[in-house]
Structure formats: structure tokens, C-alpha cells
Amino acid sequence: MLVAVAVTASRLGRLGVERNHVTAASRAVVQLAAVSLVITAALGSIGWSLAFALLMFSVATWTSSGRIDVPRAQVPMVGAAVAAGAVPVLALILGSGVVPFNGAGLVPTAGIVIGGAMTAATLTGRRAYDELQTSFGTYEAGLAIGLPSPEAAFEVIQPSGREALTPGLDQTRTVGLVTLPGAFVGVLLGGGTPLEAGAAQIMVLIGLMAAQAITTAVLLRLVAHGRVVRRSMAGRYPR
């Protein structure tokens, strides 16, 4: 019924994405059914849990690279930015014992943090190149006055970092007032107290904030140095 509501709204609003709603919903059902079976097996072994986390990281890297539209040879650079944000946050959360280092603790925590880093990488890369395309004259002006290419580019793309981080910051600022995110609801449904649910959600939100900040900072520098270049700008940038 919810899929039908989405399709009807798209049709009445002339959005042209009716088929996309059906396809996305169908894929979600199939993928989550398959992933549920895999996770059931992975949770019983720390080795398989680590392997599943690596799979999540690989898919996140590939997804962000596609959204930014970089050549295949530069996919590892995008992966480096995602890892730069996700790895230290996961190491701190799991290494401190706040979340137990087992399958049940590793898989969902890694999924949340890697997913947040992926979103930050996608938004940062896309908005950075949108800025470069619309303000390419400013970049060239920086070169004309003697700035090295990375510095000239960074002056143009720096505002895109703040824009990329805004959704995560807004989610953290308004938690409990506008939304009750998944970790909070999950702990409550699992039998935890509201205080335990709140503590878990705060850990997740601040961990996401840290991971996204690192990923954005690293990717902006990679873009500025021409290590991550959108296909449509290859040959024009960097100079």
C-alpha cells in the first residue's frame, strides 16, 4: 500500500519516477532478505562479521565513486576518504568497549558509520565539482595571480564541505525534537530503557558527525589536488 501511495503521488505530481519507486521497493525487499540471511551467519563469527563490514565498505566506496562520476582508477582514492572517516571512529567505539567487539556489535555499528561516511563523500564530491563547474573562472583567476592549483581549487570548493555536512549536523541538532532515529528505536524495541536508548543514539550521532567531518576534509583535499576528478572535467581540471 505504501508503494502504491508513492507511485500515486509521483503520478499526480508529474514527477516521472513511478517506475523508480516500484524498482527501488522491489530491490529493497530482495536485498534485505538476502542480507538478513547473510547477517544471521555473520553474527556468529567475528571473522565473517569483519568480512561483511569490508563488503559494506566496498559497496559504499563504489556507490560514492559512481555518484561523483570518477574514473575507475580513482575509486581507491574515494575509498581512502571513506576509510579515513570510518576506521578511526569504529576503532574508538569498538576498542573502548562501549560497543562489544563481536558480530552483534560490529555489523550494525560499522553499517551506520560507513553509511554516514559514504553519504558525506557523495555530497562532498558532487557539490565540490558543481562549485568548480560554476565558478571555474574564479579557479582560473587564482591561477592567474600565482596560486598553486590545489590552493586555487580549494578556495572555490571549500564552501561545499559545509553544505555536505549540513544534513548530519541538522540531524544531530534536532534529534529527539524532530526525529527518533533508528538506534534509539532499536534499543527500545530490544527491551532497553529510554536512558540506554538515548545513550546509544548519542554515541551513533556523534560518531557519524566525526566520521563525516574527516571524510569531507580528506575528500576536499583529494579533489583540490586533482586526485579525484569528475569525468566531465577531465582535461580541463586540474591545470
CORBEL-V345966 format. One record per pair of residues at least 12 apart in sequence whose ideal C-beta (glycine too) atoms are under 6 Angstrom apart, sorted by the first residue. I is the first residue (numbers start at 0). GAP is how many residues later the second one is. D is the distance in whole Angstrom. If there is no record, write none. Layout:
# CORBEL-V345966
<<I & GAP & D> <I & GAP & D>>
This chain:
# CORBEL-V345966
<<2 & 22 & 5> <5 & 15 & 4> <6 & 14 & 5> <41 & 61 & 6> <42 & 60 & 4> <42 & 61 & 6> <48 & 54 & 4> <48 & 57 & 5> <48 & 58 & 5> <51 & 55 & 6> <52 & 57 & 4> <55 & 55 & 6> <55 & 58 & 5> <56 & 57 & 5> <59 & 22 & 6> <59 & 54 & 5> <59 & 58 & 4> <60 & 17 & 6> <60 & 18 & 4> <60 & 21 & 5> <63 & 14 & 5> <63 & 54 & 5> <63 & 57 & 4> <63 & 58 & 5> <64 & 13 & 5> <66 & 55 & 4> <67 & 57 & 3> <67 & 58 & 6> <68 & 161 & 5> <68 & 162 & 5> <69 & 158 & 6> <73 & 154 & 5> <76 & 145 & 5> <76 & 150 & 5> <76 & 151 & 5> <80 & 40 & 5> <80 & 134 & 5> <80 & 137 & 4> <80 & 138 & 4> <81 & 35 & 5> <81 & 36 & 6> <81 & 39 & 5> <81 & 133 & 6> <83 & 130 & 5> <83 & 134 & 4> <84 & 32 & 4> <84 & 126 & 4> <84 & 129 & 4> <84 & 130 & 3> <85 & 27 & 5> <85 & 28 & 5> <85 & 31 & 5> <85 & 125 & 5> <88 & 24 & 5> <88 & 118 & 5> <88 & 121 & 5> <88 & 122 & 4> <89 & 20 & 6> <89 & 23 & 6> <92 & 114 & 6> <111 & 92 & 6> <112 & 94 & 6> <112 & 98 & 5> <115 & 92 & 4> <115 & 95 & 5> <115 & 96 & 5> <116 & 94 & 5> <116 & 98 & 4> <119 & 44 & 6> <119 & 92 & 4> <119 & 95 & 4> <119 & 96 & 5> <120 & 94 & 5> <120 & 98 & 6> <122 & 41 & 4> <123 & 40 & 4> <123 & 92 & 5> <123 & 95 & 5> <124 & 94 & 6> <126 & 33 & 4> <126 & 36 & 5> <126 & 37 & 6> <127 & 29 & 4> <127 & 32 & 5> <127 & 95 & 5> <128 & 101 & 4> <130 & 25 & 6> <130 & 26 & 5> <130 & 29 & 5> <131 & 24 & 6> <134 & 21 & 5> <137 & 18 & 5> <138 & 13 & 5> <138 & 14 & 6> <138 & 17 & 5> <141 & 13 & 6> <148 & 89 & 5> <148 & 90 & 6> <149 & 74 & 5> <149 & 75 & 5> <152 & 71 & 4> <153 & 70 & 4> <160 & 55 & 5> <160 & 59 & 5> <163 & 52 & 5> <164 & 47 & 6> <164 & 51 & 6> <167 & 40 & 6> <167 & 41 & 6> <167 & 44 & 5> <171 & 33 & 5> <171 & 37 & 6> <180 & 20 & 6> <182 & 17 & 5> <182 & 18 & 5> <182 & 21 & 4> <183 & 13 & 5> <183 & 17 & 4> <186 & 13 & 5> <225 & 12 & 4>>
